[in-house]
């Protein structure tokens, strides 16, 4: 009995196109889910100091404490959570269009971090680890 051998040749272009076609909707769902988690975190209860909103807004608001997602004061950060978009076939980008988002996320010498991106990313990673792939 002679051993059999087989050779499998993949058409890389067709293989890449098939993977891309199936992955793109999943990648967009993941990016939208992460964005929704970030936006939702702004509305969670806060336990920081109570302040008056600057003009033209009125009334009091409770600031976030260190480690909590930022509170909504002016709504600028909340409104500028960019929509995800493809910048390459399998690369999704989302821009948060405020000059201070990074300072809130990372903290500064004078302020502890108010993370909102990292917790959302960690939630998405945990769902992957738990096998909860697919449509979010």
N, C-alpha and C positions, 0 to 999 in steps of 0.2 A: 504494500500500500504506500503510495507516494504522498508526502505531505502537500497540502494545498497552500497556495499563497495568493493573497489578493492585494491589489493596490487600489486605494481610493484617491481620486483626484477631485479636489474642490475647486470650483470656479469662485475665486476670492471675491470678485465683483458681485456676483449673484448672491453669495453668502452674506456679504456685508450689506447689500441692499435689503435682503430679507430680515436681517437682524435689526437694521435701522428702522424699517417700516413697523416692526412690532414693538421696538423699544421707545420710539418717539412719544406715543400717547402715554405710556407709563411714566416716562421722564417728566412730561408736562403735568401729569396728575400729581406726581411727587412734589414738584416745585409749587404748584398751586396749594397743595395740602400744607406744605411748610409755611407758605405765606399766610394761609388762614390761621395756623397755629400762632404765628407771630401777632397777627391782628387781634386774635382772641385774647392773647396775654395782656394786651393793653387795658382791657376791660375788667381784668380780675381785681378783686379787692386789694387795696393798698393799705399799708400800715405806717407810712412815714408821717412827716409833719403836715399840718393843715395850713394852706396858704390861700390868699385871695388871688384870683386870676387877674393878670394885667389887662389894661384896656385894649381893645374895645370889649372884651369878654367881661362878664361879671360873675360874682359869686365865689364860693370857696371850692377848693378841691384838696384831696389828700394825695400828697406826693408818694412816690414809691420809696420803700426802704431799700437799703443795700441788698442786692440779690434778687429783688423783684423786678419784673418788667417795668418799663417806664409808665408813669401815669399819663393820662391825656390832659394836657394843659391847654395848648393852643390848637391841637389837632393836626399840626404840621407833619409830624413824624407818622402819625396814623394815616393821613391822606397820601403820603408819598411812598407807600409800600408798592414799589414797582411790580408790574406784571412780568411773569417769566417770558423769555423769548429764546429761541434757538439762535446761537451765534456760530454753531457748527452742527453737522448732522446729528451728533450725539452729545452736544454740550448746551445746557440750558443756563442762561444768565438772568439774574434778577437784580436790579439796582434799587437801592433805598436812597432816594434823592433828597437827602438833607445833609448839611455839613456837620451835624453833631451826632449822627447815629452811631458812629464809631466810638465817640467819647462815652456815650451811654452804655454801649455794649462792653467796652473794654475797661471803662473807668479812667480816671485821671489821678494826678497827685492829690487832688483835693476832693475827689468823689469816688466812692466805691462803685463797682460796675452795677448796671441795671440791665442784665442780659435779657435779650428777647430773641436773638437769632440762634445762639448756641442751644438753648433748651429745645427749640423747634427742630434743629438738626439732630439733636440727640434722640428726640421722640421718633423721628423718621428712621434713624439707624436702629433703634430698638425694634421697630416694626419689621425691619428687614431681618434682624436676628431671630425674631419670633416666627419668621416664615409668612408674615402678612404682606406678601407682595401683590402686585397687580393694581387694580383700580383702588384709589384711596377714597 
